[in-house]
Amino acid sequence: MNPIRVLVVDDAAVVRRQVSLLLGADPGLEVVATAPNGRIALAKVEQFQPDVVLLDLEMPELDGLATLKLLRQRDPDLPVVMFSALTERGGMLTLEALALGARDYVTKPTSAGGMNVTVEAVRDELVRKLKALNLRPPSATMVPFPVTRAPQPRPQVPARVEAIVIGASTGGPGALVRVVSALPAELPVPVLIVQHMPPLFTRLLAERLQGVSPLTVREAVPGASVQAGSVWVAPGDFHLAVCRDATGVRLLTHQGPPENACRPAVDLLFRSAAEVYGAGVLAVVLTGMGQDGLRGCRKVSEAGGQVVVQDQASCVIGGMPGAVEQAGLADAVVPLDALALELVRRVDPRGRRT
């Protein structure tokens, strides 16, 4: 198999040099060119035809967002991974880049470790993400209606849905915007979300979702009452769970050990929801790398709840929903554009699907 051809774009010469050395040391990757700003990068895309672009956000002459917009006009399917600072501004720009079509991002460390820490981060995260993208663009072919499957015997009349729980990773922010923005203001159940993102980014994601949704969207806080029509996003570096007390269902957040190398972890939220809501859980697994959510979906299924996953064609990376589907746990495999409608159809106060 030919190595993945990478164009590295960053205004800092030391970053370009060390990232190039790191990526070039992996036999599965080849740095075919570098560029100090977006204007030069656009020319080198035409010249070298890279498989993927690693793109800095803040650069002179033409910054990352402007470059991404022009790249999307020229080639909508060229995978772009953003290289962003772990700051408020960096988080806002990263979310904007993901909305514009960037496939993923890696954050630049801000610790005193300097470039040595940056190199460690690239080795542990960027190489893995570049390879996981598989350079396969999402298919433009979308089936008009959900494909419903029943791999396991289910009750003829499912239990009334009491809560929706959603898990996502790579490609998740964009998918969440599409789903949450299409949910109605009168949704009679709460929604709890785990998106694999670092601290600060999750708060900014909640704010972005609030801006496009008629529902109330917030970053989760411990002890908050879980009410119908509320949407809660797990905070970065904290697991999100639910518990029931004499007053109702409340949120829990904690920094227990990572699961599936993730904190927050989808499995932990789904498992918690199955314990509290039983058959009233509707679990949703969106685009993402790895298998986080698989074991949680098994718990939801065992409790009598329902499981819906995003279809492979509309995923940036289909690892998470694909693992659930392959395990025979998915009640429906649904394209992204039809997911919100499918959820609304399953959330019926009379205890039946419409």
C-alpha positions as CSV (number, residue, x, y, z in Angstrom):
1,M,0.0,0.0,0.0
2,N,1.3,3.4,-0.9
3,P,2.0,5.8,2.0
4,I,-0.5,8.6,2.8
5,R,0.8,11.8,1.2
6,V,0.7,14.7,3.6
7,L,1.0,18.5,3.1
8,V,2.0,20.3,6.4
9,V,0.9,23.9,6.7
10,D,2.1,26.0,9.6
11,D,3.7,29.5,9.9
12,A,6.3,28.3,12.4
13,A,9.4,26.8,10.7
14,V,10.3,24.7,13.7
15,V,6.8,23.1,13.8
16,R,6.9,22.3,10.0
17,R,10.4,20.8,10.4
18,Q,9.7,18.6,13.5
19,V,6.2,17.5,12.4
20,S,7.6,16.6,9.0
21,L,10.4,14.5,10.6
22,L,7.9,12.8,12.9
23,L,5.4,11.9,10.1
24,G,8.2,11.0,7.7
25,A,9.5,8.4,10.2
26,D,6.3,6.4,9.9
27,P,6.4,4.1,6.8
28,G,2.6,4.7,6.3
29,L,3.0,8.4,5.9
30,E,5.0,10.7,3.5
31,V,5.3,14.5,3.8
32,V,5.3,15.6,0.2
33,A,5.5,19.4,0.9
34,T,5.3,22.1,3.6
35,A,3.9,25.6,3.4
36,P,4.2,28.6,5.8
37,N,0.7,30.1,5.0
38,G,-2.5,29.3,3.2
39,R,-1.7,31.1,0.0
40,I,1.4,29.0,-0.6
41,A,-0.5,25.9,0.6
42,L,-3.1,26.2,-2.1
43,A,-0.5,26.3,-4.8
44,K,1.2,23.2,-3.3
45,V,-2.1,21.3,-3.2
46,E,-2.3,21.8,-6.9
47,Q,1.4,20.9,-7.4
48,F,1.7,17.9,-5.2
49,Q,-1.8,16.5,-5.0
50,P,-1.6,15.4,-1.3
51,D,-3.9,12.8,0.2
52,V,-4.4,14.9,3.4
53,V,-3.6,18.4,4.6
54,L,-2.5,19.2,8.1
55,L,-3.5,22.9,8.5
56,D,-2.6,25.5,11.1
57,L,-5.3,28.0,12.0
58,E,-3.5,31.2,12.7
59,M,-1.1,32.2,9.9
60,P,-0.2,35.4,8.0
61,E,-1.5,36.3,4.5
62,L,-4.2,33.6,4.4
63,D,-5.2,31.9,7.7
64,G,-6.5,28.4,8.2
65,L,-10.2,29.2,7.9
66,A,-9.9,31.1,4.7
67,T,-7.6,28.4,3.3
68,L,-10.1,25.7,4.3
69,K,-13.0,27.6,2.5
70,L,-11.0,27.8,-0.7
71,L,-9.9,24.2,-0.4
72,R,-13.5,23.1,0.0
73,Q,-14.5,25.0,-3.2
74,R,-11.7,23.3,-5.2
75,D,-11.9,19.8,-3.7
76,P,-14.8,19.1,-1.2
77,D,-13.4,15.6,-0.4
78,L,-9.8,16.4,0.4
79,P,-9.3,15.4,4.0
80,V,-8.1,18.3,6.2
81,V,-6.9,18.0,9.8
82,M,-6.6,21.2,11.8
83,F,-3.7,21.9,14.1
84,S,-5.0,24.3,16.7
85,A,-4.1,25.8,20.0
86,L,-5.8,24.7,23.2
87,T,-7.2,28.2,23.9
88,E,-10.6,29.8,23.9
89,R,-9.8,31.4,20.5
90,G,-8.3,28.1,19.2
91,G,-11.4,26.2,20.3
92,M,-13.8,28.6,18.6
93,L,-11.7,28.5,15.4
94,T,-11.5,24.7,15.5
95,L,-15.3,24.3,15.8
96,E,-15.7,26.7,12.9
97,A,-13.3,24.7,10.9
98,L,-15.1,21.5,11.6
99,A,-18.4,23.2,10.6
100,L,-16.7,24.2,7.3
101,G,-15.7,20.6,6.5
102,A,-12.4,19.8,8.3
103,R,-12.4,16.1,9.1
104,D,-10.6,16.3,12.5
105,Y,-8.2,18.3,14.6
106,V,-5.2,17.9,16.9
107,T,-4.5,20.5,19.6
108,K,-1.1,22.1,20.1
109,P,0.1,21.7,23.7
110,T,0.7,24.9,25.6
111,S,2.9,23.5,28.4
112,A,6.4,24.5,29.1
113,G,7.6,21.3,27.5
114,G,7.7,23.1,24.2
115,M,8.2,21.3,20.9
116,N,9.1,18.0,22.7
117,V,5.6,17.9,24.1
118,T,4.2,18.9,20.7
119,V,6.1,16.0,19.1
120,E,4.7,13.6,21.7
121,A,1.2,14.8,21.0
122,V,1.7,14.4,17.2
123,R,3.1,10.9,17.6
124,D,0.3,9.7,19.9
125,E,-2.7,11.4,18.2
126,L,-2.0,12.8,14.8
127,V,-0.5,9.7,13.2
128,R,-3.4,7.6,14.5
129,K,-5.9,10.1,13.2
130,L,-4.4,10.4,9.8
131,K,-4.3,6.7,9.3
132,A,-7.9,6.2,10.7
133,L,-9.3,8.6,8.1
134,N,-8.5,6.0,5.5
135,L,-8.7,8.8,3.0
136,R,-12.2,7.7,2.0
137,P,-14.6,10.6,1.6
138,P,-18.1,10.2,2.9
139,S,-20.4,9.1,0.1
140,A,-22.8,11.7,-1.3
141,T,-25.3,8.9,-1.8
142,M,-27.9,9.1,1.0
143,V,-30.9,6.8,1.2
144,P,-34.1,8.8,1.8
145,F,-35.4,6.8,4.7
146,P,-33.9,5.0,7.7
147,V,-33.0,1.4,7.2
148,T,-34.5,-0.4,10.2
149,R,-33.0,-3.7,11.3
150,A,-34.0,-6.1,14.1
151,P,-31.1,-8.4,14.7
152,Q,-32.5,-9.5,18.1
153,P,-36.0,-10.2,19.2
154,R,-37.7,-7.0,20.5
155,P,-40.9,-6.3,22.3
156,Q,-43.8,-5.6,19.8
157,V,-44.4,-2.3,21.6
158,P,-41.2,-0.7,22.8
159,A,-41.1,1.0,26.2
160,R,-41.8,4.7,26.3
161,V,-38.5,6.6,25.7
162,E,-37.4,8.6,28.8
163,A,-34.0,9.8,27.7
164,I,-31.8,10.0,24.6
165,V,-28.1,9.4,25.1
166,I,-25.7,10.2,22.2
167,G,-22.0,9.3,21.7
168,A,-19.7,10.7,19.1
169,S,-16.0,11.2,18.3
170,T,-14.3,12.1,15.0
171,G,-16.7,14.1,12.9
172,G,-19.1,14.4,15.8
173,P,-19.3,18.2,16.2
174,G,-20.7,18.6,12.7
175,A,-23.0,15.6,13.1
176,L,-24.3,16.9,16.4
177,V,-25.1,20.3,14.9
178,R,-27.2,18.6,12.2
179,V,-29.0,16.3,14.7
180,V,-29.6,18.7,17.6
181,S,-30.6,21.6,15.4
182,A,-33.4,19.5,13.9
183,L,-34.9,18.3,17.2
184,P,-38.2,20.1,18.1
185,A,-38.6,22.6,20.9
186,E,-41.3,20.4,22.4
187,L,-39.1,17.3,22.7
188,P,-40.5,15.5,25.8
189,V,-37.3,13.9,26.9
190,P,-33.8,15.0,27.9
191,V,-30.7,14.5,25.7
192,L,-27.3,13.7,27.1
193,I,-24.2,13.8,24.9
194,V,-20.6,12.5,25.1
195,Q,-18.4,14.0,22.5
196,H,-14.7,13.1,22.7
197,M,-13.2,16.6,23.1
198,P,-10.8,18.3,25.6
199,P,-11.8,20.8,28.3
200,L,-12.9,24.2,27.0
201,F,-13.8,22.8,23.6
202,T,-16.8,21.0,25.1
203,R,-18.2,24.2,26.6
204,L,-17.7,25.9,23.2
205,L,-19.5,23.0,21.5
206,A,-22.4,23.4,24.0
207,E,-22.6,27.1,23.1
208,R,-22.6,26.3,19.4
209,L,-25.3,23.8,19.8
210,Q,-27.4,26.2,21.9
211,G,-27.1,28.7,19.0
212,V,-28.7,26.4,16.5
213,S,-31.2,24.5,18.7
214,P,-34.6,25.5,20.1
215,L,-33.7,23.3,23.1
216,T,-31.6,24.4,26.1
217,V,-28.1,23.2,25.6
218,R,-25.5,23.4,28.4
219,E,-22.2,21.8,29.4
220,A,-23.1,19.3,32.2
221,V,-22.7,20.3,35.9
222,P,-22.9,17.8,38.7
223,G,-26.2,17.8,40.6
224,A,-28.2,19.4,37.8
225,S,-31.7,18.1,37.5
226,V,-32.3,16.2,34.2
227,Q,-35.5,17.6,32.7
228,A,-37.4,17.1,29.4
229,G,-36.2,19.4,26.7
230,S,-32.7,19.9,28.2
231,V,-29.5,18.9,26.4
232,W,-26.4,18.3,28.4
233,V,-22.8,17.9,26.9
234,A,-20.2,16.0,29.0
235,P,-17.4,18.4,30.0
236,G,-13.9,17.6,28.6
237,D,-11.8,15.3,30.9
238,F,-14.9,14.4,33.0
239,H,-17.1,11.3,32.7
240,L,-20.9,12.0,32.6
241,A,-23.4,9.8,34.3
242,V,-26.9,10.0,35.7
243,C,-28.4,8.9,39.1
244,R,-31.8,8.8,40.6
245,D,-32.7,10.2,44.0
246,A,-35.9,11.1,45.8
247,T,-36.3,14.2,43.7
248,G,-35.7,12.7,40.3
249,V,-32.7,12.1,37.9
250,R,-29.6,14.1,38.4
251,L,-26.2,14.5,36.6
252,L,-23.0,13.1,37.9
253,T,-19.5,14.1,36.6
254,H,-16.3,12.6,37.8
255,Q,-12.7,11.9,36.8
256,G,-12.6,8.2,37.2
257,P,-10.2,6.1,35.0
258,P,-10.6,6.6,31.3
259,E,-12.6,3.9,29.4
260,N,-11.5,3.0,25.8
261,A,-8.7,5.6,26.4
262,C,-11.4,8.2,26.7
263,R,-12.7,10.6,29.3
264,P,-15.6,11.3,28.9
265,A,-16.5,7.9,27.7
266,V,-19.6,6.9,25.8
267,D,-19.8,3.5,27.4
268,L,-20.0,5.0,30.9
269,L,-22.8,7.3,30.1
270,F,-24.8,4.6,28.2
271,R,-24.3,2.1,31.1
272,S,-25.4,4.6,33.6
273,A,-28.5,5.5,31.6
274,A,-29.4,1.9,31.2
275,E,-29.2,1.5,35.0
276,V,-31.4,4.5,35.7
277,Y,-33.9,4.5,32.8
278,G,-33.9,0.7,31.9
279,A,-36.0,0.1,28.8
280,G,-36.6,3.8,28.5
281,V,-33.2,4.6,27.0
282,L,-32.7,5.5,23.4
283,A,-29.0,5.3,22.6
284,V,-27.5,6.9,19.5
285,V,-23.9,6.3,18.2
286,L,-22.6,8.8,15.7
287,T,-19.4,9.0,13.7
288,G,-16.2,8.2,15.5
289,M,-13.0,6.3,15.7
290,G,-12.7,3.1,17.8
291,Q,-15.4,1.2,19.7
292,D,-16.4,3.5,22.5
293,G,-20.2,2.9,22.9
294,L,-20.2,-0.8,22.0
295,R,-20.3,-2.1,25.5
296,G,-22.7,0.6,26.6
297,C,-25.1,-0.3,23.7
298,R,-25.0,-3.9,24.9
299,K,-26.1,-2.8,28.3
300,V,-28.9,-0.6,26.8
301,S,-30.1,-3.6,24.7
302,E,-30.0,-5.9,27.7
303,A,-32.2,-3.4,29.6
304,G,-34.7,-3.4,26.8
305,G,-33.8,0.0,25.4
306,Q,-33.4,1.0,21.8
307,V,-30.2,1.6,19.8
308,V,-29.8,3.7,16.6
309,V,-26.5,4.2,14.8
310,Q,-25.4,6.5,12.0
311,D,-24.8,4.8,8.7
312,Q,-21.3,4.3,7.3
313,A,-21.8,6.4,4.2
314,S,-22.5,9.6,6.2
315,C,-19.7,9.1,8.8
316,V,-16.4,10.8,8.7
317,I,-15.1,7.6,10.4
318,G,-17.5,4.7,10.9
319,G,-15.6,2.8,13.6
320,M,-17.9,3.5,16.6
321,P,-21.3,3.0,14.9
322,G,-19.9,0.2,12.7
323,A,-18.8,-1.8,15.8
324,V,-22.4,-1.6,17.2
325,E,-23.9,-2.6,13.9
326,Q,-21.6,-5.5,13.4
327,A,-22.4,-6.7,16.9
328,G,-26.1,-7.0,16.0
329,L,-27.1,-4.3,18.5
330,A,-28.5,-1.7,16.2
331,D,-32.3,-1.4,15.9
332,A,-31.8,1.1,13.1
333,V,-28.9,2.2,10.8
334,V,-29.7,5.7,9.7
335,P,-28.1,8.4,7.5
336,L,-27.2,11.6,9.2
337,D,-29.8,13.7,7.5
338,A,-32.6,11.4,8.7
339,L,-31.4,10.8,12.3
340,A,-33.3,13.6,14.0
341,L,-36.6,12.5,12.4
342,E,-35.9,8.9,13.4
343,L,-35.3,10.0,17.0
344,V,-38.5,12.0,17.1
345,R,-40.5,9.1,15.7
346,R,-39.2,6.9,18.5
347,V,-39.8,9.4,21.3
348,D,-43.6,8.9,21.7
349,P,-45.3,9.6,25.0
350,R,-47.9,6.9,24.3
351,G,-45.2,4.2,24.3
352,R,-45.4,3.4,20.6
353,R,-43.6,4.5,17.5
354,T,-45.5,6.9,15.2
